[in-house]
Amino acid sequence: MAFLFTHFRELLTPDGEQVYFALSRDGLNWERVNSGRPVLTSDVCERGVRDIVIARLESGGFVIVATDLCIARRWDEKYNVDWKDCNHNGSKCLVMWKTPDLINFTPARLIDFSAENYGCLWAPEITYIEEEGVYLLHWGSTVKDDGYNHMSIYCSKTKDFETFSKPEILFTKECEILDSHLVKAGGMYHLFYKNCEPAMNMHETAPTAYGPYTHDSAFDSYMESLGNPGAYEGGTSLILPDGRWCVMFDFFGCEKEKMGYVPFISPAPGDAHFTMCKEEFSFPYGFKHGGIIEITDEEYERVKNHYKNEA
């Protein structure tokens, strides 16, 4: 057993907003891949990607999907960016690569869901719905119909990442929401998302991926107890080798060099009583919004040996 973490990096230059890999044998201690350089660089649309997710395909191989957005190409002279403009006019498509072995990749392809209706497609996630034999691709979008002023979670189904169903709303609220992470654990579907009012991560559960969802107020209370709960976003998760359940949130509300994932652990999958456990984990640098999958020992060695780290 081993783990692969796909992510981007918080840099002021476009090379940070590309696809990076990291490896771990235990899910706790992470090592850089390719000397901390990108393993994939986008050459389409904005020529940068954020919010990267990876999934293993039932047919074999893997798929990587990411937000088509490069903030480093949108800085002004003081490194400010117009996020409202990004919300309305940025990231009209998603970027996708396929790979049979985590070494060889198809050219970058754009997933276009009638882009003229969307202000953005942010933070894609992939959830395999075993009972249907389909992948649920979901993301946050603003839409033209309401003036690009309200972000909800949209979704599309696919069996092969070649053809996709017409997008529809998966989850919405009166306030804006984004950064959905949907995973089945303990016999229930668990939805983690970033709520905008109040600004904090929230957790809901449902018997199916499509709801109806039940809100977890105890999770709210724990996040509020941390102080500055709005500084966490971009959830991803894994089951550690000892059976504990780890959910990580990207901590962005601080000095740039301190940005990156913070781990929260519960006793078992499906048990949402989490505790922050930063002291158990080590990272070579701050991993930004990405996704984790379990890989085999052979896949671990293949990636490690192919992308030789240099001093």
N, C-alpha and C positions, 0 to 999 in steps of 0.2 A: 504493500500500500504506500502511496505517495500522493502529493497534491501539486497542482499547477494553478498559478494565480496569474490571470491576464489583467493588465492595468495600464494606466498612463502615469506620467510624472508631472509634478508641479514645477515647471520651469518657465522662464520668461521668453523662451524661444520655441519655435514650432517643433523641434525634435522631442520636446516633452510630450506633445499630444500625438503620440503614435502608439503602436501596440508593443508592450513590454511583457516579458515572461519572468516569473519567479518560481522556484521549486522549494518543496519541503518534504521531508520524510515523515514528520510527525504532526504537521499542521500548526506547529508552534514556532519553530525556528525556520526562517525563510532565507533563501540564498538567491543572489542575483543570477541572471542568465545573460549571456552575451556581453559580459562586463558592464551590465547596467545600461546597455544601448538598446534601441528598438530592434525587434525581430521582424516587424512589418512596418512599412511606411506608406501612408496613403498618398496616391497620386491622382485622386479624383476630387472633383468639386472643391471643397475648402482645403484639401491637402493636409488634413489633420483629423484625428479622431479622439473622442473622449467616451467615458462610460462604456467600457468594453466588456462584453460577455462572451463566454465560450460554452459550448455544449457538445457532448458526445452524441453522435447519431446512432440510432438503432441499426442502421444499415452499414455502419462502419465509418470510421473517420470522425472528423470534428467540424464544427462551424463556428466562426467568430463573427459577431455583429457589433457594431459600434455607432455612436452618434457622429455624424459628419459635421464637425465643428472645430475650428481652430481659433481659440481666443487669442493666441499669441500673434496672429495675423490681423487682429482687430484692436490691438492696444492703441491708445493715443500716446503722445509724447511723455505723459506722466504715468503710463501703465494703467490707465482707467479704461473700462470697456462699457459700452452701452448694452446692458443685458436686456433691456426692453426691445431693442432692435433685434438682438439674437432671438428673442422669444417670438417675434413677429416675422422675421425675414431670414433667420438662420436655420441650418440643418433641415432642409426640405426633404431629405432622404436619409436612409440608413446605409451604412457601408458594410459589406459582407465579404468574407473570405472562407473558402473551404480548404481542408487539408486532410490527407489520408493518414498522416504520420507525425504531425506537428513540426515537420521540417520543410516539406514542399507545399506550396500554397497556390491556389488559383489566383488570377488577377483580381484586384478589387472590383466588386460589382455593387451597383447602387440598387437598393430596394426602394421603389418609388410607389407610394400609395396615393396617386392623384395629388401630387405635391402642391398644386395650386390651392388646395383647401386648408393645408396645414401651415401654421406659422413656424412650427418646429416639430421635430421628432427627437425626443431626448431620452437618454438612459434606457436603451432596450434591454430586456431580460427575456430569457427563454425558459419555459417550464414544460416539461414533458408530461402530457396527460395520458397516463398509461391505459386507463379504461377506454379511451377513444383511439389510442394509437396515433396521436397527433402532437405536434409541438405548438404551444401557445406562445407566440411572440407578442410581448406587450411593452408599452413605452408611454411616456408622457407627451401630450400634444396640446397646443392651443389651436383653435380652428377659426376660419374666416367667418363662420355663421354668427359668432358672438363678438366679432371684432378682435379676435386673438387675445381676449382678456380673461380667459379662464382655462387653466390647465387641468385635464383629467387623464386617466389611464385608459388608453385604447389597446385593442388587441386584434390579432389576425392569426388564423390557424394555417398550418402547413404540415405536410408529411415529408417533404423532401427539400425544402428551402429553394425550390424552383418556382412553384406556384403558391399563391397565398390567397386566403379568403378575403372578402371585403372587410376592411376594418370596422369595428364597432366599439362602443364604450364597454370597458370591463368594470371600471370602478370610478365613481365620481362623488364629490361632496359639494356643499355650498361654497366652501373655500377651495382654493387651488391645491392640488396634490401632485406629487411627482415621485420619481425614483422608486418604482414598485419592485419589490423582491417577493416572489411567490414560490413557496416550496411546500411539499407534502411531508409532514412529519407527525408521528404518533397517530396516524389514521385521519388527520385533518389537514386542510390546506391553511397555511399561515401566510398572511399578507403583511409585509412590512412596507411602509411608505413614509415619505416626508410630507407632513401637513404644514400648510403655510400660515394658518391662523387658528391657534397659536403655532409658532414655528417650532416643530419638533417631530421626531420619528414616532409613528404610531403602529399598532399591531392589531390585526383582526383575524378571526378564524372562521372557517366555513367547511361544511361537509363536501363541497365541490369547489372547483376553481372559480366558478361563476357566482358563488354565493348561495343563499344570503349570508352576509358576513356579520359576525358579532364582535363588537368593539371590546378591547381589553383595557379597561381603565387602570388596572394595577400596573400595566406596562407604562402608561402615561405617568403615573405617580413616580415610578422609578426614574424615568428619563428626566422628569422635572427636578428630582433630587440631585442630579448631577451638576446643576447650574449651567446656564447657557445651553439649554437643550437644542436650540435651533442651529447650533454649530455642527451637528451631526447629520449626515445624509448618506445616500448611496449604499444601502445595505446589501450584504452578501453573506453566505453561510456555508458551513461544512460540519460534518460529524467527525469529531476527533477519534483517533484510534482507540482511545479508552472508553468510547461511547458517549462522551459529553457532546453537547450541541453548542456550537460557536456561531454567533452572529457578529459580523464586523460592520461598523459604520465609519464612513470617511469623515474625519474631523477636519473641517476646513476653516473654522472661525478663529483663527489664531495667526501668529506670524508664519509667513509662507514656508520657512524652513522646518516648521514643526507640523505641517499638514500631513495627513495620512491616516491609515486605518487604525481604529481602536477596537480590540476584541472584547466581546461580552460572552460569558459562558453560563449555560444552565446544566443541570445534572443529566438530562436525557432529551433526545429529540421529542419535540412536542411540548416540553415543559418550558413555558415562557418566563420563568422566574430567573432572570439573568443578573449576573454580577460582572462589573468591569474587571478584567484580569490582565492589564497591560504588562505586569511584571513577569508573566509566564511566556511572553512572546518576544521574538526579536526579528527585526526587519533591517535590511541593509540600507534602506532609504525609505522615504514616505511613499507608499503605494497609494495612488489615487484611483477613484471610482472604477472598479473592475469586477471580476467574477472568478470563482474558484471551482475546480472540478477535481475529483479523485482520478488518479492515473495509476497504471500498473508500475511495478518495479522496472520492467523492461522499457516502458515509455519514459520513465524518469531518467534512466541511464542514456537512452537515445538522445533526449533533449540536452542533458548535461554534457554529453560528449560532443554533440554536434556544435553547440554554441559555446566554444571554449572561452572561459573567462581569462582575461589578461590582467596583469597587475596594473 
